[in-house]
Amino acid sequence: MSLVVPVPSETFDVDLEDGAQIRVRRHGNRNGVRLTVTHGNGFAADAYLPFWDLLTPHYDVLVFDFRNHGQNTPADPPNHFYAQLSRDLARVRDAIDARLGNKTTVGIFHSMSGRAAMKHAIEIGWRWAALVLFDPPNVPPPDHPRYQAMEAFENRLTQWALGRRRRFAAIGELADEYLQSRTTKGWVPGAHELMARSVLRKRPDGDGYELVCAPENEAAIYAEALTLNLWPPASAFGGPVKLIGADPHLKGAPATAETNYALGTENGYDYAFVPGTGHLLQIEKPAECARLVEEFVTQCGLRS
């Protein structure tokens, strides 16, 4: 099965403070509440199509990749760290309103982008009608019972990213890697090939493909997660936040699942998890994830 991203109704580039750019793509119902949708570390927003396409009948969906990911040209120097990602998000948020007009806007973020959105909202400013955070890799204070598990998780991912393959003769080679991996094989049919297409670009010399997000940039984000000191209560935000985690009861669940359960239940979040899912829950059970988003938007009483 092949998944094809529809042609956007509108596309525009956002200039960042260091000369890099982020490309924003518009899909869906222009009369609906505006949703921004992006991705996790080393991935790309187009590959979340099985999730966000379900929202396009009723919502104005703006899809974008963070710097050094997806459709964006890698920056030189990369400036690939959380403080920069948060400032980039502020730029994108401003540019969307400047281009399309002020409108009720809900931010939907996964993993790395969820952490960047949390940092942006608390340290730069609340710019949303509501936030939805899918399984962000939150790291509690060192004296918390979940700290050691997250420390081991992030260190393991850092070493994995530093050693990962960056060049491929064909897109199918990376798709096969996703199919064979325990953590990604549970994606919906077609998502493995779509993800491979979304995170690779043709090499400048024409000899095959390479990862858009260089492994050293991906590794830097995993390593930095341990230094952010970002374990906020829900009350620290300027508006409603929905925290949606991987299944903490699933055998072999990622460390993020139990950690987000702890954050959600201890720190006053509107928290839910999607049964039977791991960290890439939006690509594993997209219908359930989309339903939770729509229920939350309705619960918040949001209208265009």
Secondary structure as GFF3:
##gff-version 3
##sequence-region A 1 304
A	DSSP	beta_strand	10	15	.	.	.	ID=ss1
A	DSSP	beta_strand	21	28	.	.	.	ID=ss2
A	DSSP	beta_strand	34	37	.	.	.	ID=ss3
A	DSSP	three_ten_helix	45	48	.	.	.	ID=ss4
A	DSSP	alpha_helix	49	52	.	.	.	ID=ss5
A	DSSP	three_ten_helix	53	55	.	.	.	ID=ss6
A	DSSP	beta_strand	60	64	.	.	.	ID=ss7
A	DSSP	alpha_helix	82	100	.	.	.	ID=ss8
A	DSSP	beta_strand	105	110	.	.	.	ID=ss9
A	DSSP	alpha_helix	112	119	.	.	.	ID=ss10
A	DSSP	pi_helix	120	124	.	.	.	ID=ss11
A	DSSP	beta_strand	130	134	.	.	.	ID=ss12
A	DSSP	alpha_helix	147	163	.	.	.	ID=ss13
A	DSSP	beta_strand	167	168	.	.	.	ID=ss14
A	DSSP	alpha_helix	171	180	.	.	.	ID=ss15
A	DSSP	alpha_helix	191	199	.	.	.	ID=ss16
A	DSSP	beta_strand	200	202	.	.	.	ID=ss17
A	DSSP	beta_strand	209	211	.	.	.	ID=ss18
A	DSSP	alpha_helix	215	224	.	.	.	ID=ss19
A	DSSP	three_ten_helix	225	227	.	.	.	ID=ss20
A	DSSP	three_ten_helix	234	236	.	.	.	ID=ss21
A	DSSP	beta_strand	241	245	.	.	.	ID=ss22
A	DSSP	alpha_helix	255	266	.	.	.	ID=ss23
A	DSSP	beta_strand	270	273	.	.	.	ID=ss24
A	DSSP	alpha_helix	281	284	.	.	.	ID=ss25
A	DSSP	alpha_helix	286	299	.	.	.	ID=ss26
###
